[in-house]
Amino acid sequence: MNDERIPQIEIEPERYELRESPAFHFEVDRRDFCKVLGGGVLIALAIREVRGQESGGGRREGGRAMPKEIGAWIHVAQDGAVTAYTGKVEVGQDIRTSLTQVVAEELRVPMESIRMIMGDTELTPYDMGTFGSMTTRVMSPQLRKAAAAARTVLVGLAADYFKIDASKLTVSDGNISDPASKRTVGFGQLAKGQRITKLINDDVVLTPASEWRVAGKAARKIGAADIVTGKHEYPSDIKRPGLLHGKVLRPPALNATMVSAETSQAEKMTGVKVVRDADFVGVVAPSAHAARQAVAAIRAEWRTSPQPSHKELFEYLKKTAEIRSERGGERGGERGSSSSSGSIEQGLAEAAHKLNQTYTIAYIAHIPLEPRAAVAEWNEGKLTVWTGTQRPFGVKSELAQAFRIPEENVHVLMPDTGSGYGGKHTAEAAIEAARLAKAAGKPVKLVWTREEEFDWGYLRPAGVIEINSGVSSDGKLVAWEFHNYNSGPSGIATPYEVANRKVEFHNARSPLRQGSYRGLAATANHFARESHMDDLAAALKMDPLEFRLRNLKDERLRAVFVAAAERFGWGKSKPAAGHGFGIGGGVEKGGYVATCAEVSVNSSNGQIKIERVVAAFECGAIVNPDNLKNQIEGSIIMGIGGALFEAIEFENGKILNARLSQYRVPRFTDVPSIETVLVDRRDLPTSGAGETPIIGIAPAIGNAIFNATGTRLLSMPMAPSGLKPLENGRS
């Protein structure tokens, strides 16, 4: 057992694989590894590093083909009620509503008659997880096909029932009618509550977006009343008979190892049980308050070791990336993340203007509204867990591995939860709750604190990005060399036309645990690329929008740039004194975005204020315009934090600003006027929108600051304490 290596999950729509993580020095055995988070042998597989990229999925879910049987996705009850099943989960993005819309559209039933079962591992088809804007792109078409196939079967049954040709029947509101005889039969009467065992044919005909009646329109959020009245139960609200509350003893820093733990004082507390398994120490108690008091009473001694700090982070990333490459690691690091064409040397030799810049990206935290939470219950060797996760089936597997039990003995349920942003892929809280519940012999609820989220949840990867470019005197890119160290390959390919190109991603050894975050590394890569494009435009004394369009053939991306610029009024007026205009955009996960921003800079104190933002977004045919607008606005507001002030500070494995009083997130006063332009392409397949809109805001802000002040900020966050005097225009 000690010779086994601990895997990590590489999470990216284009690639899903297990590989050894560089971040925790996995040359140690499982027992030693568990000391990192105060865990024992059983918890080892839960502490996975999710290296900056999201769990992917493809057309097959982790090697498992999607079920072809209609009944796996759609069930029609005898009373006509419809149940739809999906392994995707609701974490605030409102996919419950949009998926219900497409089922209602294809099945021809009212939305009110549909119940959507999500993320229940005993009821729904296997699913890799909810990430990468894959729900709308992959699951929406799958449910449409299942609903359309179910409708076809029901029409066939109605044809037999009426003894007429199926082509003469019409379907509406869950009923099938014969217009000639005016006879009608309901879905429930035909289905009789039985499972539809017929298969979904590959040639099933879907309703064209141009003919949508339910999809394509705004629809009220399902369950909204329960949410605003407090009736909805989040994972942290779940109650079970005899429920106890759990708490885990945490080490003072990453990679700390336990020397000793004195638990006698905690054991004397009324109703408290101390659970110890190797280096895992936790407590259960009648209340959350009592559990906190019990853990505080434990006196533990830890051994720590020197580790890099945020002050030396970027040098460390570059150095470890170079070491990995020299030791035989891939130059480029990841499958699909390295590409080249032409000759960089020749392109630079032909360039009228050259530019070489380095950009840095800090670690940032997810800050979900609801921290990790889980309720675990054992019954005759079977485990049931209610938890907030974006990967219910992944958590199921991790639980089965951790407790050495068959997966069929594990049931994971995902109540609609309080946000994730890519931060809830792993099963730590679920395994901790299950360990405590097994020891206590009763159900246990465990809810992480905000500080635990900062300290033990993974972060958006930090990175270093280097760009070396050249442009001709007529404004054409002639050389583009782009290197990303550590933050990830998502969105790394340039959409701009350039013959001489070299683009590479380089793995590095991350000093902190890192993983998926909304937009992945596309935010970092677009920040660097779009900032660089503005500087090249400035060298040419050319308008930034004109320069982009001159080097852009992608008509969909051109369209959103033009749409955003027109709504913003780009080029129609000059910014006022102390103000600046900026633009940025790109392509990611099938979505196209362009963002314009106006900022003002206070000359006396250097404070930056975002005055207004206009974003144009295109993701094919729009399913729910109101929800799409919400996704765009939410992405922009979230992106403001990473652009201007969010950054994790750390030293020797300890997060130094692990409180919201110390870690700045966007506030109401930071939110500008936001206007969205929805480009509805009903001639194209629908893509997701949960992530892509975030990639344009940081470069738009940075370019607006540059326009206002002449100062180029090369780091994210750009101005955590406002704009300060810089040397040579560099941050």
Order of alpha helices (4+ residues) and beta strands (2+ residues): beta-beta-alpha-beta-beta-beta-alpha-beta-alpha-beta-beta-beta-alpha-alpha-beta-beta-alpha-beta-beta-alpha-beta-alpha-beta-alpha-beta-beta-beta-alpha-beta-alpha-beta-alpha-beta-beta-beta-alpha-alpha-alpha-beta-beta-beta-alpha-beta-beta-beta-alpha-beta
